[in-house]
Amino acid sequence: MSTPAWMLPATEAQAVQMGLTPDEFGQVQRAIGRVPNYTELGIFSAMWSEHCSYKSSRRFLKGLPTKGARVLQGPGENAGVVDVGGGLAVAFKMESHNHPSYIEPFQGAATGVGGILRDVFTMGARPIASMNSLRFGDPKHPKTAQLVKGVVAGIAHYGNCIGVPTVGGEVQFDSSYDGNCLVNAFTLGLLKADRIFRGTASGVGNPVIYIGARTGRDGIHGATMSSAEFDEETESKRPTVQVGDPFMEKLLLEACLELFKTDTLVGIQDMGAAGLTSSSIEMASRAGSGLWMDLSLIPMRETGMNPYELMLSESQERMLLVAKKGREAEVLAICEKWDLAHAVVGKVTDTGRIQLAFDKQTVVDLPTAPLTDDAPQYDRPRKRPEWQDEVQRFELASIAAPDATGLKAALHKLLSAPTIASKKWVYQQYDHMVRVGTAVRPGDGDAAVVRFTGQREGGVALSVDCNSRWVYLDPKLGAAHAVAESARNVSCVGGEPLAITDCLNFGNPQRPEILWQFEQACLGIGEACTALGTPVVSGNVSLYNETDGKAVYPTPTIGMVGLVDDCKKHAQMGFIESGDVVAMLGPVRGSHLGASEYLRTVHGLVKGSPPPLDYAHEKAASGAVRALVRAGLVKTAHDISDGGLAVALAEMCFAKSLGAQVDVGALASGERADVALFGEDTARIVIALKPAQVAEAQAIATSHHAGLHVLGTVGGERLQLKAGAAQLVDESVAELHTLWSRAIPKVVGE
């Protein structure tokens, strides 16, 4: 009988086809002392892919702050875990599913949601909230509408079916994403602080158990595909995209949560990227052990599957468990109850090797260390782009100062820009009230608020943020701003920022300019997290986000989690009642127009530097608004970000169709009107409160070293902005709302 192809010695050409370099193929041979067979090469190619090994990025991630008083589990596990008091903890993480979503939007986005849910409940947590951060190309690009509709439908399908609310997120558009959309999925779960489960395979002789859906041929080499840039062959990669089943995942979730109530488990790991390969090898690596498995025992849904396919398949809704020896029957009984495929497929060994049998013969015998800790780590060259100085150069005098007509047109254009406009078309497709824990819904506040239902009045505030244009213009400062804005948003609803997860989306790291952006962004995140006391507890790196050599904007998305003591005491962004006072927390200084959405949308310029970032001002404004919300003095709070003060005020008017009369004279400081209205200086938060409470609010703000500046009042049906005696804007709230609400439906052709 001839030797099957998956057992034949591998070649250098095959290694290159799988994404390894000729030098890496040589490293594989030196590490194992021989030429690997085809299946072993497939295992190495997956584990040494950028997606699994972080071989270009790990050295920069080491500089991020990962420890803190509340951190129970930092990076290195399936999700981070943070103590929230009362014996409870939250597990959370954000992951990318960019490449699959561009190739097959619905399934790519859906399985992204499924994967991040498994990462969280693998830790022993019940998922209680999901969010997402989405980036699409130019609204007029021929693929944009299809991608938006497919991605949103996929997220809605999976999240709604499994019964986890999608409570927040962000959606932005830019031509840099024309050939590579970004789909970043976030999930948070609740667990007992003393019942954290980890992905470890310890205890020699303990059984290795497969549970969940049966294995098919979908998603083979998905991790490798996600570690390569796109080209004209992109569409042919569709078979590498997985297919998800949220109803199966619901069964898997409930079975795992029931297993966690027992003491039968030693470790558990999601079969995510690289499937059975990464789950088995990573579990053994963490424990310093080995694994033996018989692949013939893997539950399969297709006939004739071979070891290569079984190890590299990324079929969804699967888990690998290590149970205590002699407790197998209890585990399998729970799997039977929940109608899951299950099998004891191997055992833990002390060999430090991954040994796999199939049809009664050994087909894989590899040391664990070269696949994990000893995988290649590169110190690739970095270089500041030659064009960086030019894009940062901006002179205000280069654009004409607009008159009242120009200001009106600019406000209309900004509110009609899909990045700023209402995202209701998106979030109305998500079930955000399932489990009845959502206290601040999508579109209502700067961050979501979710109660710990059945536990207490407390909960969490959640926000995902990144101004990728700012990161493009200044990677370090822009990334730091992403952390600061997410903390500010959490504070605006009354939350105390605790920790972050990140999803670092960049282009090809083999290009020195791209890796320079990555390094600078990591420095910015580290600086901001240290200054604001929000350690990084989990995350994901997604590289090679480019097509035909054109990279996306560097997009280090930040997911911030904050603690809310009493979910009944929160703030929303909209004005609530006529007669309320409009005020601003934060410093009075000349607004910064460089790098602004105003320049991009109105003048077609992506130029200048992001606003300066003052951590003292950030902590002062955030601390003040949090104290005011928790004291019940402020129920309306909205930070000034994209589009500046004018856009923030317009958005606040839309909630209840209430107008406002505001004098920005004190903020303008004699500057041009467009700078005062559309500048995007940070650490500034607009609030509304009762006239009788202004003095008390002023005292609280002062105690936090934050300024509080009264600007005007709420009321009427028009947004009226003036600077002293000069009328700048006088617009119908209803007409502005129409512009703002129709932009996304126009993008998708509705």
Disulfide bonds with the S-S distance in Angstrom:
none
